[in-house]
Amino acid sequence: MIISDSSKWAYVHLKKTAGTAFWQWLQQYRIPHRVLRFDKKGTNHSSIYRLGDKHPDYFKFSTIRNPLTWYKSWYHRAQHNHGGNEMTMFGDITKISLEDWTMKALYPKENLDLNCEWIWDISADISLQDILDSKLDTSWLTMHWLIQLSKIHPKELLSMTEEEVINSFDEILGVDYLFMQETFGETIMKVLAERTLTPQSQLNNPIVRRNTGVEVNPNYKSSEVVFSDTLQNEIRNRDKVFYDKFYNQSPLAGG
């Protein structure tokens, strides 16, 4: 989570939704901010509940993106970086296709590998077993968004039924505003223009880039992969009610 105490806002950084580019812009233009991390590993994807009752007057926001491109982006990043711990929950990323991994992510309770020690960017005290024992039967993407954007403790969220979450969605959601990743860059550019700052690059092509020092997976294919029509429909229908609620919370979502 990225926080600006001088401007009184808090940004919940969901994975692969332009959060890193946003953070790089803050650095590039020396906009005062701090990062709230949830553990010693240093990951900055803290859930909004970590704020608790602190800073009630802060504007809290985040970014979400089209599920189709989100699955592709996460898969391709893991391919590029040899998988890493973030993908081991669904098997060896170098040996599994995008469609196979996406199907596993759509039905995580049936496909999570309990042997992997995977607690990553969700909560400091949520385990795989907690997720498997939860009453929510959603895709991994929806689970990821719900846990990080909810203002209540993740374990409390996981003890609720889907119907209970849907009926109290507005009360559970801890952010004031959801930007669409696809329009987030344009919005930030407008804000910078109003502050008489001239951006030297697009949001998706920042000047500052992190160098992981990891060699590119030789099996990584950077070309665009197109989901089959069947899988596209599966993604759209898997958590339609939740997706509609997320998008309805985003005034920039468009039609």
N, C-alpha and C positions, 0 to 999 in steps of 0.2 A: 504494500500500500504506500502511496506517495502522498505526503501531507505538506501543505503550505500554511504555516501558522500566520504569516504576514497577510496572506490573502484569504485565510479561513476557508480552505477547501481540503477534501480528502478524496483521493482517486484510488479505487479498488482495481488492481491490475489483474485482470483475467488473462490466462495464458493465450498467446497468439491472437491478440485483439488490438494491436498497435500500441500497447503499453510501453514497450521498450523504446519505440520511436518517440513517444511522448516524453519519456524520461530524458532521452537524449536532447530533445529540444529545450527542456528546462535547463539542462546543463549548458547547452550551446549559448543560450541567451542569459545565463547566470540568474535565473529566476529562483529566489530562495525556496528551498524545499528540504524535506527530510524523508527518509524511507523507514517505514515501520516493518520490521522483520519479525517473524514468529518463532524462529529457532536459531540455533548456533550455526546451521548450515548457511545461513545468510540469504535464503530465498526471500523475495519481496512480495510474494503473492498472499499476503495476509487476508483473512476474512474480515468483513466489515464488523462482525461482532467483537473483534479484538478492540475496537474503540470503546466499547461499553457505553457508559453514560458520559464519557468525556466529549468535549467539543460539540454540544448539542446544536450550536449555532453555525457549525461548519456546513458548507455545501458539499454533499457527498455524491459522487458520480462514478460511472464506469463505462466500459465499452463492450458491446456484444457484436457478433457478426453472423452472417448467413451460415447455418450449420453445414451446408455442402462445402463451402470454402474452408470452414474451420477444421473439419476432419482432414481435408487435403493438406492444409498448412501444417497441422501438427504431425501428420504422418511423414510429410516430406522433410520437416526439420529433423525428426528422429532418424530418417534414412541418411540425411546429410551428416549427422553427428554419431553414426554407428549405434543409434538407439538410445543409449544412456539409460538411467534408471527409470525414466518416465514412461517407457514403452514396454518394459519387461513384464508388466502385468498381463499382457495379451500375447506373449511369446516373442521369439526372436524377430525383431523388425526387419532384419535383412533377409528373412526367409518367408515373409508373409506379404501377401498382396494388399494394396490399399482397400479393395473391396472386402477382403476377408477380415482385415483389422477393423474396418468400419462396422461390419456386422457384429463383431465381438463387442465393440464399444457401444453399439445400440442395445445389447442385452448383456450388460456387465456381470449380473449375478450368475449367469450361466457360464461365464468365460474367464472370470478373474482367476489368476494363479495365486493360491494362498501361500505358496512356497516363496514367493518373492517378497522381499522386505521393502515394500513400496509405500512410503508416506511422503507425499510430495505436493507442495503448494496448495493443499486443501486446508489442513488444520494441524496444529501441533499435537493434538490428542485424538485424532480419528484414525482408526486402523481399517484394514481391508475387511476384517471380520465385522466391524461396526457397520460397514456399508452393506455387507451381505445379510446382516441381521435386520437391516432397516425395513420399514414398511413401504418405502418409496421404490417403485419398480419402474425407474426411468432410465433413459440412456445415460452414458457416462457424461456427455456434454451437459445435459440438464442437471444431473447430480452436481457436476462441477460448478455450474453457475449458481444453483440454489445454495450450496454450502458457502460459497464465498460472498454472495450478495445478501444473505440473510443476516438480520441483526440479532437473531437469537443464537444460542449455542448450537453448534452443528449436531451434537447428540440429541438435543431436544427436537431439532428439525427431523432427524432420521427416525425418531420415534413416532412421528405423525404419519397418518395415511395420506395418500395423494389427494383424496377428496378434502381433507382438512387443510392441506397446504393450498390447494386451489381456492377454497372458499375464504381463506385469510391471507391471500397472496400479498395484497397491498400492505397489510400490517407486518408481515414477515419480512418483506423486502426492505433492506436497510439503507438503500441509496435513494437520492432525490431525483436522479436523472440518469437515463441510459442513452449514451450516444451509439449510433451505428458505426462500426469500424469503417465501413465504406465511405462515410461522410465526415468522419472525425477529423481527418486531415484538413478538409476545407474549412471546418469550423475553427480549428486552431490557427490556420492562416489568417482568418478574418480577425481573430482576437489579436494576433501579432500586428496586423496592419493597423488596428485601432490604437495600438500602443506605439505606433510609428517605428516598428521594427521591421526590417526587410528580410524575409527568410531567404537563405541562399540555396535551399534545396527543398524538395518535396518531403512530406512527412514519411513516405515509404522509401525514401532514399536519403537518410540523414547523413550529415557530414561525419559525425562521430559514430564509429562502428565498433562493437566489441569483437575482439579477436580471441576466439576460444582456443586457438592453437591445436585444434583437432583436425586430423586429416580427413578429407572427404571420403566417405564410403565409396569404394570403387564400383559397387553395384547400384549406387544411387542414380536414379533417372530424373533429371530435372525437367523433362518435357511434361506438358500438361496431361494429366490423366482424367479421362471423362468417365464419370459414374454411369453405369447402366441405368436405363429408365426405371427398372424394377427397384434398384437400390435407392435412386433418387426419391421415389415414392415412399420407400420404407423410411428414409430419413425424415421426410416431410410429415409422415403420419405417426411416427413413433411417439412423439410427445407434443402433438399438435396443440393441445390446450395450453401446455406450459409455454411453448414457443409464442403462441398468440399473446399470452399475457406479458412475456418479456418484450415483445415488439410493441405492444400497446403502451408500454411504459416509456418507449423511445419516441419522442416527438419528431425526431429526424428520420424515422424509419421510412417514411414515404408511403406509397400505395401498396 
